Amino acid sequence: MPSECAGVHRKDRYGLRIGGGVGEDEGTCVINKAEDNKVLAVCALEKFCRIIGRVDNCKDSGECAEIRNIAVVRNRQPHLRD
């Protein structure tokens, strides 16, 4: 079943990720390296990104998830209605 990762898109020594920065939720969503180009084609670094795909726990950490089989990549936050 597809799940979602959303937050600020970053790159560090481990690769591309969503979230985990100061002021964000503790969880980090690591983007599967084979799908880096799919995400970079839509989302700029240090900007909001929403990705829908298969999310599983990271192999080495309980505080991170890895997203693969990416179906949707969006660079806009949902609009809140008053």
N, CA, C and O of each residue as an XYZ file, in Angstrom:
328
protein
N       0.842     -1.183      0.000
C       0.000      0.000      0.000
C       0.890      1.250      0.000
O       1.824      1.329      0.797
N       0.624      2.215     -0.866
C       1.442      3.422     -0.937
C       1.333      4.262      0.344
O       0.283      4.320      0.985
N       2.430      4.896      0.686
C       2.494      5.818      1.810
C       3.150      7.096      1.329
O       3.554      7.203      0.171
N       3.255      8.063      2.223
C       3.745      9.374      1.845
C       4.867      9.844      2.765
O       4.858      9.582      3.968
N       5.827     10.539      2.177
C       6.851     11.272      2.913
C       6.734     12.719      2.445
O       6.669     12.986      1.245
N       6.706     13.648      3.395
C       6.580     15.056      3.031
C       7.404     15.898      3.997
O       7.466     15.615      5.194
N       8.033     16.934      3.457
C       8.832     17.845      4.264
C       9.885     18.504      3.405
O       9.806     18.490      2.177
N      10.870     19.080      4.062
C      11.944     19.763      3.344
C      12.899     18.719      2.762
O      13.332     17.794      3.449
N      13.207     18.890      1.500
C      14.055     17.970      0.730
C      15.515     18.372      0.939
O      15.894     19.513      0.677
N      16.327     17.432      1.409
C      17.729     17.732      1.717
C      18.663     16.677      1.128
O      18.239     15.590      0.735
N      19.932     17.030      1.080
C      20.964     16.081      0.694
C      22.062     16.151      1.739
O      22.498     17.239      2.117
N      22.512     14.990      2.208
C      23.627     14.947      3.143
C      24.574     13.839      2.701
O      24.444     13.315      1.595
N      25.503     13.489      3.539
C      26.517     12.498      3.143
C      25.924     11.121      2.877
O      26.578     10.277      2.263
N      24.701     10.881      3.328
C      24.048      9.582      3.109
C      23.167      9.566      1.870
O      22.771      8.495      1.410
N      22.856     10.731      1.324
C      22.022     10.797      0.134
C      20.861     11.769      0.314
O      20.908     12.650      1.172
N      19.821     11.604     -0.499
C      18.655     12.474     -0.441
C      17.709     12.009      0.651
O      17.575     10.813      0.910
N      17.049     12.982      1.293
C      16.092     12.639      2.336
C      15.033     13.716      2.442
O      15.179     14.810      1.899
N      13.974     13.393      3.144
C      12.883     14.317      3.434
C      12.767     14.421      4.945
O      12.742     13.403      5.637
N      12.697     15.635      5.461
C      12.470     15.843      6.890
C      13.700     15.610      7.735
O      14.814     15.442      7.239
N      13.448     15.605      9.054
C      14.512     15.360     10.019
C      15.316     16.576     10.405
O      16.276     16.465     11.168
N      14.944     17.744      9.891
C      15.682     18.963     10.219
C      15.177     19.598     11.500
O      14.192     19.144     12.082
N      15.842     20.633     11.931
C      15.455     21.375     13.128
C      14.044     21.919     12.945
O      13.746     22.551     11.931
N      13.181     21.677     13.920
C      11.804     22.153     13.860
C      10.859     21.227     13.121
O       9.659     21.495     13.064
N      11.369     20.145     12.553
C      10.532     19.174     11.867
C      10.363     17.957     12.768
O      11.032     17.835     13.794
N       9.480     17.074     12.382
C       9.337     15.821     13.115
C      10.678     15.112     13.153
O      11.536     15.334     12.299
N      10.851     14.257     14.151
C      12.122     13.545     14.304
C      12.402     12.586     13.161
O      13.560     12.398     12.789
N      11.377     11.981     12.603
C      11.563     10.972     11.573
C      12.152     11.530     10.292
O      11.860     12.657      9.892
N      12.964     10.742      9.673
C      13.581     11.091      8.400
C      13.156     10.054      7.374
O      13.088      8.863      7.677
N      12.876     10.499      6.188
C      12.518      9.593      5.099
C      13.644      9.646      4.066
O      13.847     10.664      3.405
N      14.361      8.550      3.939
C      15.480      8.451      3.010
C      14.935      8.005      1.651
O      14.130      7.078      1.568
N      15.381      8.670      0.603
C      14.946      8.323     -0.750
C      15.883      7.259     -1.302
O      17.103      7.423     -1.280
N      15.307      6.172     -1.794
C      16.090      5.100     -2.379
C      16.967      5.678     -3.486
O      16.475      6.383     -4.367
N      18.265      5.380     -3.442
C      19.234      5.975     -4.378
C      18.863      5.743     -5.843
O      19.148      6.592     -6.688
N      18.247      4.633     -6.151
C      17.872      4.345     -7.537
C      16.807      5.320     -8.047
O      16.576      5.406     -9.253
N      16.156      6.056     -7.137
C      15.080      6.957     -7.539
C      15.425      8.433     -7.320
O      14.551      9.297     -7.398
N      16.701      8.717     -7.046
C      17.138     10.100     -6.834
C      16.738     11.026     -7.985
O      16.196     12.106     -7.747
N      16.997     10.621     -9.214
C      16.735     11.488    -10.366
C      15.257     11.802    -10.533
O      14.903     12.901    -10.960
N      14.391     10.854    -10.202
C      12.947     11.074    -10.294
C      12.524     12.201     -9.343
O      11.693     13.038     -9.695
N      13.095     12.216     -8.154
C      12.765     13.240     -7.165
C      13.409     14.572     -7.533
O      12.755     15.612     -7.458
N      14.680     14.558     -7.929
C      15.384     15.793     -8.281
C      14.783     16.486     -9.507
O      14.941     17.696     -9.665
N      14.107     15.749    -10.364
C      13.474     16.340    -11.534
C      12.300     17.246    -11.151
O      11.898     18.107    -11.934
N      11.750     17.053     -9.947
C      10.572     17.814     -9.514
C      10.872     18.704     -8.312
O      10.413     19.845     -8.257
N      11.629     18.201     -7.362
C      11.837     18.899     -6.092
C      13.243     19.481     -5.980
O      14.238     18.797     -6.221
N      13.301     20.759     -5.608
C      14.579     21.426     -5.382
C      15.048     21.157     -3.954
O      14.235     20.997     -3.045
N      16.348     21.110     -3.769
C      16.904     20.941     -2.433
C      16.527     22.139     -1.562
O      16.437     23.271     -2.036
N      16.313     21.861     -0.290
C      15.941     22.852      0.724
C      14.555     23.444      0.514
O      14.241     24.490      1.083
N      13.721     22.795     -0.291
C      12.328     23.214     -0.512
C      11.403     22.060     -0.138
O      11.846     20.919     -0.007
N      10.122     22.358      0.032
C       9.142     21.340      0.373
C       9.001     20.316     -0.754
O       9.046     20.661     -1.934
N       8.831     19.058     -0.367
C       8.621     17.982     -1.335
C       7.677     16.937     -0.730
O       7.787     16.611      0.452
N       6.762     16.420     -1.531
C       5.842     15.361     -1.113
C       6.019     14.187     -2.073
O       5.906     14.345     -3.289
N       6.299     13.009     -1.513
C       6.558     11.815     -2.320
C       5.632     10.699     -1.864
O       5.471     10.461     -0.667
N       5.029     10.021     -2.827
C       4.171      8.874     -2.531
C       4.802      7.636     -3.156
O       5.152      7.622     -4.336
N       4.937      6.605     -2.342
C       5.529      5.351     -2.793
C       5.475      4.325     -1.680
O       4.681      4.456     -0.749
N       6.301      3.321     -1.768
C       6.364      2.282     -0.737
C       7.357      2.702      0.335
O       8.526      2.951      0.043
N       6.892      2.780      1.572
C       7.725      3.208      2.685
C       7.959      2.033      3.624
O       7.011      1.397      4.083
N       9.225      1.750      3.905
C       9.623      0.689      4.837
C      10.615      1.276      5.829
O      11.245      2.296      5.551
N      10.754      0.638      6.978
C      11.754      1.061      7.955
C      13.152      0.902      7.369
O      13.417     -0.031      6.610
N      14.036      1.818      7.727
C      15.439      1.698      7.322
C      16.032      0.454      7.969
O      15.605      0.047      9.049
N      16.998     -0.136      7.322
C      17.612     -1.367      7.819
C      18.373     -1.161      9.117
O      18.366     -2.042      9.977
N      19.034     -0.012      9.281
C      19.923      0.192     10.414
C      19.396      1.138     11.478
O      20.088      1.376     12.468
N      18.195      1.690     11.312
C      17.713      2.698     12.254
C      16.202      2.645     12.376
O      15.491      2.509     11.380
N      15.721      2.753     13.602
C      14.288      2.781     13.833
C      13.691      4.169     13.685
O      12.470      4.325     13.705
N      14.536      5.177     13.537
C      14.049      6.546     13.417
C      14.019      7.028     11.976
O      13.917      8.229     11.724
N      14.104      6.122     11.050
C      14.071      6.536      9.662
C      13.278      5.537      8.839
O      13.127      4.371      9.203
N      12.778      6.034      7.720
C      12.060      5.200      6.767
C      12.722      5.394      5.411
O      13.334      6.430      5.151
N      12.597      4.402      4.561
C      13.112      4.515      3.194
C      11.933      4.427      2.248
O      11.078      3.553      2.386
N      11.891      5.341      1.281
C      10.816      5.316      0.289
C      11.378      4.838     -1.044
O      12.433      5.290     -1.490
N      10.654      3.918     -1.668
C      11.038      3.354     -2.961
C       9.773      3.156     -3.794
O       8.681      3.482     -3.330
N       9.892      2.649     -4.967
C       8.751      2.470     -5.859
C       7.904      3.741     -5.900
O       6.686      3.703     -5.726
N       8.575      4.860     -6.135
C       7.924      6.168     -6.092
C       6.947      6.308     -7.254
O       7.298      6.106     -8.417
N       5.696      6.664     -6.900
C       4.645      6.825     -7.900
C       4.353      8.298     -8.184
O       4.037      8.661     -9.317
N       4.460      9.152     -7.150
C       4.109     10.565     -7.283
C       5.152     11.418     -6.567
O       5.569     11.097     -5.454
N       5.571     12.511     -7.214
C       6.463     13.495     -6.602
C       5.844     14.865     -6.853
O       5.545     15.221     -7.993
N       5.654     15.635     -5.773
C       5.082     16.986     -5.898
C       5.940     17.961     -5.107
O       6.534     17.599     -4.091
N       5.997     19.190     -5.578
C       6.808     20.194     -4.897
C       5.964     21.273     -4.239
O       6.478     22.348     -3.929
N       4.686     21.014     -4.022
C       3.818     22.005     -3.390
C       3.204     21.460     -2.121
O       2.865     20.280     -2.027
N       3.068     22.340     -1.149
C       2.361     21.984      0.071
C       0.868     22.088     -0.205
O       0.448     22.903     -1.027
N       0.064     21.277      0.468
C      -1.387     21.404      0.296
C      -1.851     22.759      0.851
O      -1.303     23.250      1.838
N      -2.836     23.340      0.228
C      -3.380     24.609      0.708
C      -4.349     24.343      1.839
O      -5.191     23.449      1.749
N      -4.232     25.112      2.895
C      -5.156     24.986      4.013
C      -6.358     25.877      3.756
O      -6.224     27.022      3.324
N      -7.512     25.339      4.026
C      -8.736     26.126      3.845
C      -9.213     26.615      5.198
O      -9.225     25.865      6.174
N      -9.602     27.866      5.249
C     -10.086     28.437      6.509
C     -11.521     28.038      6.767
O     -12.098     28.427      7.783
